[in-house]
């Protein structure tokens, strides 16, 4: 089956697995939800900048301590199987305790931290569903970054976020204690 035929089938009626999605190669931005490919829009400039900046700072913090793996670029994590759901995370941190060695393919273990940066085309209901899936697989913290509002919602509980504004400092916890990201610096895009 060609990539085009598999993509057409997976978005219409047939379902595929995460392994079959990997075998398709580069099909562009997408998630696999209940075995169906859901295309995504490419990232816009502000979204991409915020993702890179958080990833850079988290990566620098991690590199000095070798705590685990910082993963970005809409990397995939399984949130369910049969049918497979593979969610695309903007950024994730997974400890060496959970993942001693970085493997090929999609994450099969829950990261400790997932960062989602809200795009203008994102629907809040989709973000809520995604966040619920993350907590269901064992993610400990989800940061939802809202560039347009210049704010971050920190979820340690799926239903009770801590709201941070531009004057606040986003702080890591647990293995990431000591990480500090002043939001004024993060949102300084002018």
Residue, then its C-alpha position, 0 to 999 in steps of 0.5 A: x500500500x502506498x503512503x497516500x493510500x494508507x493515509x487516505x484509508x486511515x483518515x476515512x474508515x480503516x484503522x492502523x496501529x502506531x507501528x503502521x503509522x511509523x512505517x508510513x514515514x513522514x506524512x506531515x504533522x498528525x496524531x493517531x486517535x483510536x487508530x485513525x490519522x488526524x492531520x494537524x496544521x504546521x506550527x506557526x512562528x510564535x508557537x514554534x518559538x515558544x516550544x523551542x525556547x522552553x525546550x532549550x531551557x529545559x534541555x540546558x537544565x537537563x544537560x547539566x544534570x543528566x536526569x533524563x530525556x527532553x523530547x520535542x518536535x511533536x514527538x509521539x507517546x502512546x496513550x492507549x492501545x487496540x485501537x492505538x492512540x499516539x499523541x503528539x507532544x510539543x515537549x516532554x521530559x522523561x527521566x532515566x528512571x522511567x526510560x533508561x535508554x532512549x529508544x526508536x519509535x514512539x514513547x511507550x512510557x509516560x513522561x513526567x512532564x508534558x508541555x503543550x503550547x496552544x496554537x490559534x487553531x487549537x480547540x480547548x476541548x481537544x486540549x482537555x481530552x489530550x491532557x486527560x489522556x496524559x494523566x491517565x497514563x501516568x504523566x505527573x505534570x502538564x504545562x499548558x502554555x498560552x502565548x496569546x494570553x501570555x500565561x501558563x496553566x500548570x496541571x498537577x491535577x487534571x482539573x485544578x491548574x495553577x495559573x501563572x501570568x507574565x510576571x510569574x516564574x515557571x518552576x520545575x518540580x521533583x527531578x526538575x526542582x531548580x529549573x526556573x523560567x521567568x515568563x516575562x523572558x519567555x514571552x518577550x517576542x518583540 
